C-alpha cells in the first residue's frame, strides 16, 4: 500500500464530572481510579485525570485513542462517554471530543 495515502487518526476526549456524595480527596481518588481503570481495560485508551484536581466534588478526565479509521475512533469515544455515564458513580456534566487526521 502507498504510504502517502495512509492516515493516522487521533481522537481526544474529555469528560467533566460532578461527584455528589464525595466528601474527601481520598474518596474522589478511589472513584476516579475506578473510572480510569475501566476505560483503560475496555478500550485500551490513554487516560488521566486532567483537571479539578483540588476539588473533591469535581473531576475532569482526558483520554486519547489512535487508529486509522475516523468512524471507529469516534464510535469508541462515544462508547467511553456512555460507559462513564452508565457507571453511575458520578454525574457527567460535560463532554468534549476532537478527532484529527495526522
N, C-alpha and C positions, 0 to 999 in steps of 0.2 A: 504494500500500500504506500502511496506517496505521502511522505512525512509532512509536506506543506499543507495537506488537507486535514490533518489530524488536529483536533482541538481539545484542549483541557478545559473542563467546566468546573468552576469553583462556586460552591453555594455557601453563603454565610447567613446564619440565622441568629436572632436574639429574642429571648422571651423575658418579659418583666413579670415578676411575681409579687403577690402580697401574701404574707404568712400571718393569718389572723390569730391563731392560737399560740404563737411562738412568743415566749417570754424572755428568752436569752439568746445571746450569740451562739452558745453551745448547742442549744436546741435547733437553731437555724442551720448550723453546720451539719447536723445529722440529716435534716430534711434535704438540704442541697446536695450532700454527698450521695444520698439515695437516688435523687433525680439524675444527677450526672452519671452515676454508675449504670443506671438503666439505659440511658441514651447511648453510652459507650458500648454496652453489651449488645443491644438490639440493633444498632445502626452503624457501629464501627466509626463513629464520628469523633473528631477532636472537640472536647467540651471543657469549659471552665466558667467559674463564677467571674463575671467581668464588671460588676457594679453593685452599688448599695452595700458595700462590704461592712460598714459600721452600723447599719440598721438591722435590728433583729426581726422586723416585720416586712422587709422588702428585700428582693434579690433580683439580679439580672444574670442570666446565663447565656453565654455565647457559644456557638457551635459552627463547625466548618466541615464540609464534605467536598471531596474531589472525585471527579469521574469524567466520562466522555459523552454523556447524554444529558442534555439540559432538562428534559422532561423527567428523567429518573431522579436527578438531584432535587428538582422542585417537589416531586412527589414525596421523597424521603424527608425533606424538611417539613412539609405539611404533616406527615405522619408523626414526626417528632413533636411538633406543637400539639397535635391531638392527643398523643400519649401523655405528655406532661399534664394537660388539662384533665384527662381521664384518671390520672393517678389520684386526684382529689386531695392532695396534701397541701396545695397552695392554690390561690386564685390567680389565673392568668389575666393580667391587667392589659398587656400589650404584646404584640409580636412584630418582628421586623425581618424581612427576607430580602436578600440580594443575590442574584446569580450573574456571574460574569464568565465570558469566554476569554481564555488566555492563549 
